[in-house]
Amino acid sequence: MDTSFTFKGVKDRFSGLTVSSKDEYIDSKDFGSILEASINQWQKDGIRALWFKVDIQHTDWVPVLAKHGFVFHHTQPDFVTMVRWLAINEPNNLPGYAHNMVGVGAFVVNSNDELLVVRERFHTKPHWKLPGGYVNQGEDLRSAAVREVKEETGIDTEFVSMVSFRHVHRANFNCSDIYFIVHLHPSSQSITMCKKELAACEWMKLEEYITHPHVHEVNRYFAKCFLEGRRKGVKIDAVDMYTPSFNRNQTIYSVKFNEENVKGEKSSVNDKYVNSDPKL
């Protein structure tokens, strides 16, 4: 074995280095000695942090990395990432993995002022709630709300505005949980309920929902926020924006006022970037 061989890895702007087993896999019998040689060289080169992305097919690396001071940082179905802080004269300032989960609740109101409500099959006690669920990785909040409504109730919808959101700690997997309430307009009315997830689904008058004994107080509050915003002509709108500094599309949510309610006010948004990307 050539003891001068070291892993290459990919350096980041924080003077950290990431090695992927998919790109640089070697057999575990040689892994320990080459890892030691690599660490010695990286310390001389001023590398501050080491990240090893270990594919599920190469888990024989895991115990070796653990013996050399690496700890688990995060996992996905097909890989685990282990990390070691290498800089001895600096405090470890590596960020933890994502600690928030993001969900959406769809506030779907039809022309009769009826709200689309569901009752889940599995619960601690029965209650009427909003259709919704967790946002998939890489999925927009608006798209997630539309998708969840379609999957659970068969209703087609389109985005109108954001209503509200809540933030709670110690939720699933001990993560914090951010739950966005998204106002959608239905383009169909006939319900096709997903029987795998739901026990019931119906259109319910908004006034009834706010006072219904089987509605949680937080959902009542969301309904009141919706009615107040509608009465005052205020909503949280969404704008798709391409920003050259980040070289990517972003969705910006901001408060908008009905022009009939706010006379003489003009938007201060610099519109030169809004929808400037032909892909939008």
C-alpha positions as CSV (number, residue, x, y, z in Angstrom):
1,M,0.0,0.0,0.0
2,D,1.3,3.5,-0.8
3,T,1.4,5.3,2.6
4,S,1.8,8.6,0.9
5,F,-1.7,8.4,-0.5
6,T,-4.3,10.8,1.1
7,F,-7.9,11.6,0.4
8,K,-8.6,14.6,-1.8
9,G,-12.0,15.8,-0.7
10,V,-13.7,19.0,-1.6
11,K,-12.8,22.2,0.2
12,D,-15.4,24.7,1.2
13,R,-15.2,28.5,1.9
14,F,-14.9,27.9,5.6
15,S,-11.6,25.9,5.2
16,G,-13.5,22.7,5.8
17,L,-13.1,19.6,3.7
18,T,-15.7,17.0,2.6
19,V,-14.8,13.5,1.6
20,S,-17.5,11.3,-0.1
21,S,-17.1,7.5,0.0
22,K,-18.9,7.4,-3.3
23,D,-16.0,9.3,-4.9
24,E,-13.1,8.0,-2.9
25,Y,-14.0,4.6,-1.4
26,I,-11.2,2.3,-0.3
27,D,-11.4,-1.0,1.5
28,S,-11.7,-0.7,5.3
29,K,-8.5,-2.7,6.0
30,D,-6.5,0.2,4.5
31,F,-8.9,3.0,5.5
32,G,-7.5,3.6,9.0
33,S,-3.9,4.2,8.0
34,I,-4.8,6.4,5.0
35,L,-7.2,8.4,7.2
36,E,-4.5,9.0,9.7
37,A,-2.1,10.1,7.0
38,S,-4.8,12.4,5.5
39,I,-5.6,14.0,8.9
40,N,-1.9,14.7,9.5
41,Q,-1.6,16.5,6.1
42,W,-4.9,18.4,6.6
43,Q,-3.7,19.7,9.9
44,K,-0.6,21.0,8.2
45,D,-2.7,22.6,5.5
46,G,-4.9,24.5,8.0
47,I,-8.1,22.5,7.4
48,R,-10.6,23.4,10.2
49,A,-13.2,20.8,9.9
50,L,-13.6,17.4,8.3
51,W,-16.9,16.0,6.9
52,F,-17.1,12.4,5.7
53,K,-20.3,11.5,3.7
54,V,-20.5,7.7,4.0
55,D,-22.8,5.9,1.5
56,I,-25.0,3.1,2.9
57,Q,-22.9,0.6,0.9
58,H,-19.7,1.7,2.7
59,T,-20.8,1.6,6.4
60,D,-17.6,-0.3,7.2
61,W,-16.0,3.2,7.4
62,V,-18.2,4.2,10.3
63,P,-16.5,2.5,13.2
64,V,-13.1,3.5,11.9
65,L,-14.1,7.2,11.7
66,A,-15.6,6.9,15.2
67,K,-12.2,5.6,16.5
68,H,-10.6,8.7,15.0
69,G,-12.8,11.2,16.7
70,F,-15.6,11.6,14.2
71,V,-19.2,11.9,15.4
72,F,-22.5,11.6,13.7
73,H,-23.9,14.9,12.3
74,H,-26.9,13.9,10.1
75,T,-28.3,11.0,8.1
76,Q,-30.5,10.5,5.1
77,P,-31.9,7.2,3.8
78,D,-28.8,6.5,1.7
79,F,-25.9,8.0,3.6
80,V,-24.6,9.2,7.0
81,T,-22.4,12.3,7.5
82,M,-19.8,12.2,10.2
83,V,-17.7,15.2,11.3
84,R,-14.6,16.1,13.2
85,W,-13.5,19.6,14.3
86,L,-9.8,19.8,13.5
87,A,-8.7,23.3,14.4
88,I,-7.1,23.2,17.8
89,N,-6.8,26.9,18.4
90,E,-10.4,27.8,17.6
91,P,-13.7,26.9,19.3
92,N,-15.9,24.4,17.5
93,N,-18.5,26.5,15.6
94,L,-19.9,23.9,13.3
95,P,-23.6,24.3,12.8
96,G,-26.0,21.5,14.0
97,Y,-28.2,19.8,11.5
98,A,-31.7,21.1,10.7
99,H,-33.8,21.3,13.9
100,N,-37.1,22.6,12.5
101,M,-39.7,20.6,10.7
102,V,-42.1,22.5,8.3
103,G,-45.7,21.8,7.8
104,V,-48.7,23.4,6.0
105,G,-52.4,23.6,6.8
106,A,-54.7,24.5,3.9
107,F,-57.4,27.1,4.6
108,V,-59.7,26.3,1.7
109,V,-62.7,28.6,1.5
110,N,-65.4,28.3,-1.2
111,S,-67.8,31.0,-2.5
112,N,-70.4,30.0,0.1
113,D,-67.9,30.9,2.9
114,E,-67.5,27.2,3.7
115,L,-64.2,25.8,5.0
116,L,-62.8,22.5,3.9
117,V,-62.2,20.4,7.0
118,V,-61.0,16.9,7.8
119,R,-61.0,14.4,10.6
120,E,-58.0,12.0,10.8
121,R,-58.3,8.3,11.2
122,F,-55.6,8.2,13.9
123,H,-55.9,10.6,16.8
124,T,-56.0,10.9,20.6
125,K,-59.5,12.4,20.4
126,P,-61.6,13.3,17.4
127,H,-61.4,16.9,16.1
128,W,-62.0,18.8,12.9
129,K,-58.7,20.2,11.4
130,L,-57.4,21.6,8.2
131,P,-56.1,19.3,5.5
132,G,-52.3,19.5,5.3
133,G,-49.0,17.8,6.3
134,Y,-45.3,18.1,6.1
135,V,-43.5,20.0,3.3
136,N,-41.3,17.7,1.2
137,Q,-37.6,18.5,0.7
138,G,-37.2,21.1,-2.1
139,E,-41.0,21.8,-2.1
140,D,-42.5,25.3,-2.0
141,L,-45.0,26.0,0.8
142,R,-47.7,26.9,-1.8
143,S,-47.2,23.7,-3.8
144,A,-47.2,21.6,-0.6
145,A,-50.5,23.0,0.5
146,V,-52.1,22.4,-2.9
147,R,-50.7,18.9,-3.0
148,E,-51.9,17.9,0.4
149,V,-55.4,19.1,-0.3
150,K,-55.5,17.1,-3.5
151,E,-54.1,14.0,-1.9
152,E,-56.4,14.1,1.1
153,T,-59.7,15.4,-0.4
154,G,-59.4,15.3,-4.2
155,I,-60.1,19.1,-4.3
156,D,-58.1,21.2,-6.8
157,T,-57.0,24.5,-5.4
158,E,-54.8,27.6,-6.2
159,F,-52.8,29.8,-3.8
160,V,-54.3,33.1,-2.6
161,S,-52.2,34.2,0.4
162,M,-50.6,33.2,3.6
163,V,-52.8,33.5,6.7
164,S,-50.6,32.9,9.7
165,F,-48.0,30.5,11.1
166,R,-47.1,29.0,14.5
167,H,-43.8,27.9,16.0
168,V,-43.7,25.2,18.6
169,H,-40.8,23.3,20.2
170,R,-40.3,19.6,21.3
171,A,-42.4,18.3,18.5
172,N,-41.8,15.1,16.4
173,F,-38.2,13.8,16.8
174,N,-37.7,16.5,19.4
175,C,-37.5,19.1,16.6
176,S,-39.1,22.5,16.6
177,D,-42.1,22.7,14.3
178,I,-43.2,25.6,12.0
179,Y,-46.7,25.3,10.7
180,F,-47.9,27.6,7.9
181,I,-51.6,28.3,7.3
182,V,-52.1,28.8,3.5
183,H,-55.3,30.3,2.1
184,L,-56.3,28.4,-1.1
185,H,-59.2,28.9,-3.5
186,P,-61.0,25.8,-4.7
187,S,-61.5,25.2,-8.4
188,S,-63.6,22.1,-7.7
189,Q,-66.1,21.2,-5.0
190,S,-66.7,17.4,-5.1
191,I,-64.8,15.7,-2.3
192,T,-63.0,12.4,-2.9
193,M,-61.7,11.5,0.5
194,C,-58.4,9.6,1.1
195,K,-59.7,6.8,3.4
196,K,-56.2,5.7,4.3
197,E,-55.6,9.0,6.2
198,L,-59.0,10.4,7.0
199,A,-62.2,9.3,8.8
200,A,-64.3,12.3,7.5
201,C,-64.1,15.3,5.3
202,E,-66.7,18.0,4.6
203,W,-67.4,21.7,3.8
204,M,-68.3,23.5,7.0
205,K,-69.6,27.0,7.5
206,L,-66.8,29.3,8.8
207,E,-69.0,30.6,11.6
208,E,-69.7,27.0,12.7
209,Y,-66.0,26.1,12.6
210,I,-65.0,28.9,14.9
211,T,-67.5,27.8,17.5
212,H,-67.4,24.1,17.0
213,P,-66.5,22.1,20.2
214,H,-64.3,19.7,18.3
215,V,-62.0,22.4,16.9
216,H,-58.7,23.2,18.6
217,E,-58.4,26.7,20.0
218,V,-55.4,27.4,17.7
219,N,-57.4,26.5,14.6
220,R,-60.1,28.8,15.8
221,Y,-57.6,31.6,16.1
222,F,-56.3,30.9,12.6
223,A,-59.9,31.2,11.3
224,K,-60.3,34.5,13.1
225,C,-57.1,35.8,11.6
226,F,-58.4,34.9,8.2
227,L,-61.6,36.8,8.7
228,E,-59.9,39.8,10.2
229,G,-57.5,40.0,7.3
230,R,-60.3,39.7,4.8
231,R,-62.3,42.4,6.6
232,K,-59.4,44.8,6.6
233,G,-58.1,44.0,3.1
234,V,-54.8,42.7,4.4
235,K,-53.0,39.6,3.2
236,I,-49.6,38.0,3.1
237,D,-48.8,37.7,-0.6
238,A,-46.1,35.7,-2.3
239,V,-43.7,37.0,-5.0
240,D,-41.4,34.7,-7.0
241,M,-38.1,36.6,-7.3
242,Y,-34.8,35.8,-9.0
243,T,-31.9,37.4,-7.1
244,P,-28.6,37.6,-9.0
245,S,-26.6,37.8,-5.8
246,F,-27.7,34.3,-4.9
247,N,-28.2,33.1,-8.5
248,R,-31.4,31.3,-7.6
249,N,-35.2,31.7,-7.4
250,Q,-36.7,32.7,-4.1
251,T,-40.3,33.1,-2.9
252,I,-40.7,36.3,-0.8
253,Y,-43.8,36.6,1.5
254,S,-44.9,40.1,2.5
255,V,-47.9,42.0,3.8
256,K,-50.1,43.6,1.2
257,F,-53.0,46.0,1.6
258,N,-56.1,46.3,-0.5
259,E,-55.6,49.5,-2.5
260,E,-59.2,50.6,-1.8
261,N,-58.4,50.5,1.9
262,V,-55.1,52.3,1.8
263,K,-55.2,55.4,-0.3
264,G,-52.1,56.9,-1.9
265,E,-49.8,54.1,-0.7
266,K,-47.4,52.7,-3.3
267,S,-45.3,49.6,-3.1
268,S,-41.6,50.2,-2.1
269,V,-40.5,46.9,-3.6
270,N,-37.8,47.3,-6.2
271,D,-39.5,45.3,-9.0
272,K,-36.5,45.0,-11.3
273,Y,-35.7,41.5,-10.0
274,V,-39.3,40.3,-9.7
275,N,-40.0,37.6,-12.3
276,S,-36.8,38.6,-14.2
277,D,-35.7,35.0,-14.6
278,P,-37.3,33.5,-17.8
279,K,-37.7,30.1,-15.9
280,L,-40.3,31.6,-13.6
